Every structure is written in structure tokens, then in C-alpha cells.
Amino acid sequence: MRNLVLFSEKEKQHLLKKRKGESKFGEHIQLLPNLTNIYEDINNLDVDYVVFGISEAIGVYANHGNTGTQRTWEATIKVLLNIQSNAFTKANRVLALGHFKYPELEKELEALNPTKKKSIAKARSMVEAIDKDVTHLVSKIVEAGKTPIIIGGGHNNAYGNIKGCALANNNKINVVNFDAHTDFRAEEGRHSGNGFSYAFAEGFLNNYFIFGIHENYTSDNVFKALKKVKHIKYNTYEALEVRNELKFKSELEVASDHVTSSPFGIEVDCDAITNIPSSAMTPSGFSVKQARQFVNYFGAHKNASYLHICEAATTDKTEHQVGKLITYLITDFLRAHDN
């Protein structure tokens, strides 16, 4: 796992902001000082959750999106370490593993021209290398009986999450996706818009529910394709929040009926949340409160197998906002899943 950078004690101490009379989350998390055998290293630790990041924007680039997703892990870990450790947080049950980083691929990406077909094809081939890393790590975490919490990168990484879980369980898994888009686009080379279609075509994804897709940004061809697949169900943001044809809480139950009978993953795309800096930021979307309720609802289910929060496009000005949002979602999942 040469692309995995372990989160170190030195880095933790540098980021921690200790205060007298307070106990911070980062003071109680567990770390992996070195890596020998990833499965055994994780299996031997007395933790329930493994948090790691994917510092890449290659999948977004390959989908003609706005980059910035490579900075999400850094923004999140800074905030996560410095929240309070108390009866409501579960810091001692968490391993902060580290993050995948791809400096060589990033350098190659800088030399590409996104208006050229050959450049996009090259970027899509790079995504396949990331797929392998994510698949391997997620599979080992799940085999070790732990729950992965995956932060950052584009939604291309849903493929590795799904495949990794499926391989560990030796069976297809289900997914519920809080997203403005289906990410079920054509298998035209890997990118952030087709992680689920590839996972489904290759037999790793079984039932799939997309929660809150935007009618303005879903093609007629995609809607027609979704209707042909009985394993896929969805609702739209407009039906929920504009026309009020559907109720948010009732639709959580509908989605649950479709995915929770067996192991399932929880995917949260920051594109779905109003005014959150992301690869396709929206002025009209779900509230942060609704995103948190979504994670709490599905995280409480015993078959919830992983949480992935992606597509936040971070800058110097927005990193604290993004880090704070994602930290809320992580801790909502920890609290719900631990009960």
C-alpha cells in the first residue's frame, strides 16, 4: 500500500489544540505507528471504526468537474481532532488510519489538457489505479470486522467502497446514496459519474437507492435506464422539497426497505447540500440538518457497513466550513451506529 500515508503521532500533536479543563477527541483516538500486514494490523486493534481519507481529484477531473476534493481529508482531520471527547463521542473506538495520496498521478494530471479527449482518457485510466487501492483497503477493514469511514475524493471512490465490501462479504452489497446525481452514467472509462454503474455491471452492487436526485441535472436517458432496473429506486429533490409530493421521513423508510435487509453502504455527496463547496455546488438542495438526519437514520441500522462522504471541494477559505460539516456527519454516524 505504497500510496497510503499513515496518520502519525507527530502530525496529531501538531494539529491538536489542547485546552485546560477539556478533553479533545484527538487525545483518545488510536493510531497505527507502522504498517506490516494491513489486515492483521487493524484486526489486532481494539477499535470499531477505521477513518481514512482519499486525497484525490482525479475522478472529478476525469468527469469534467471542479477539483478541490483532494484537500477534504486535511480539512476534516484538523476539525475532528479538536472536537470535545465526552459521553456523546466515541474517540477511543476510532482508528485514524491516514490517507491515500497520489503525487505522481497529480503531477501527470497537471500536464493534461481537459479539453482533449486523450487527456480525459488518461485521467480515467488513472482512476483505475485508485480503485485498486480503495478496494483493497476497504476489503481488509471489513474482513477485520471493523467499519470504514471514508473521507474525501470524488464519487468515483464509491466503486472501491462497494467492491471492497462485496469481496469481504463474498456477496453483493446494497447502497443508499444521498446525492443530487445518480452517478450511474455510461461505462466510458472510470470517473466520478459512474462508480455505481460500474459496480452494478461487475456484480458488486445489488440494490441501489438514490435519495434526492435533481430533475434538472439528470438526463432523460438516465431516467429511462433507471426505470429498467428493478434493483434501483430513487426519489427526486423536487418531489420532496419543492412540490411536497413526498415526505422526507417517509422516504427514509422507503429507502430503508430497499437496502437495509442485508449489508449496505451509506454514501453522502456534498453536492446534495445547499451551498456546500463541492465539485458541483448547488444553491438549492438539502439542509445540513437533513444530511445529518439521513446519516443518523441509516447509521443506526446494524447492517450499515460503511460511510463515505465525498465531493467537497475545499479551498483555504472554505476548509474549516467543510471540515466542520464532515466532522458532524462522522460523529452522527458514530453515535447512531454505536447504539
Stockholm file with secondary structure:
# STOCKHOLM 1.0

chainA/1-339         MRNLVLFSEKEKQHLLKKRKGESKFGEHIQLLPNLTNIYEDINNLDVDYVVFGISEAIGVYANHGNTGTQRTWEATIKVLLNIQSNAFTKANRVLALGHFKYPELEKELEALNPTKKKSIAKARSMVEAIDKDVTHLVSKIVEAGKTPIIIGGGHNNAYGNIKGCALANNNKINVVNFDAHTDFRAEEGRHSGNGFSYAFAEGFLNNYFIFGIHENYTSDNVFKALKKVKHIKYNTYEALEVRNELKFKSELEVASDHVTSSPFGIEVDCDAITNIPSSAMTPSGFSVKQARQFVNYFGAHKNASYLHICEAATTDKTEHQVGKLITYLITDFLRAHDN
#=GR chainA/1-339 SS CTTEEECCHHHHHHHCCCCTTCCBGGGTCBCCSCCSCHHHHHHTSCCSEEEEEEECCHHHHTTTCCCCGGGHHHHHHHHHTTSBCSTTCCGGGEEEEEEEECHHHHHHHHTCCTTSHHHHHHHHHHHHHHHHHHHHHHHHHHHTTCEEEEECSCGGGHHHHHHHHHHHHTSCEEEEEECSSCCCCCCSSCCTTCHHHHHHHTTCEEEEEEEEECGGGSCHHHHHHHHTCTTEEEEEHIIIIISCCSCHHHHHHHHHHHHTTSCEEEEEEGGGBBTCCBTTCBSSSBCHHHHHHHHHHHHTSTTEEEEEEECBCCCTTTHHHHHHHHHHHHHHHHHHHHC
#=GC SS_cons         CTTEEECCHHHHHHHCCCCTTCCBGGGTCBCCSCCSCHHHHHHTSCCSEEEEEEECCHHHHTTTCCCCGGGHHHHHHHHHTTSBCSTTCCGGGEEEEEEEECHHHHHHHHTCCTTSHHHHHHHHHHHHHHHHHHHHHHHHHHHTTCEEEEECSCGGGHHHHHHHHHHHHTSCEEEEEECSSCCCCCCSSCCTTCHHHHHHHTTCEEEEEEEEECGGGSCHHHHHHHHTCTTEEEEEHIIIIISCCSCHHHHHHHHHHHHTTSCEEEEEEGGGBBTCCBTTCBSSSBCHHHHHHHHHHHHTSTTEEEEEEECBCCCTTTHHHHHHHHHHHHHHHHHHHHC
//
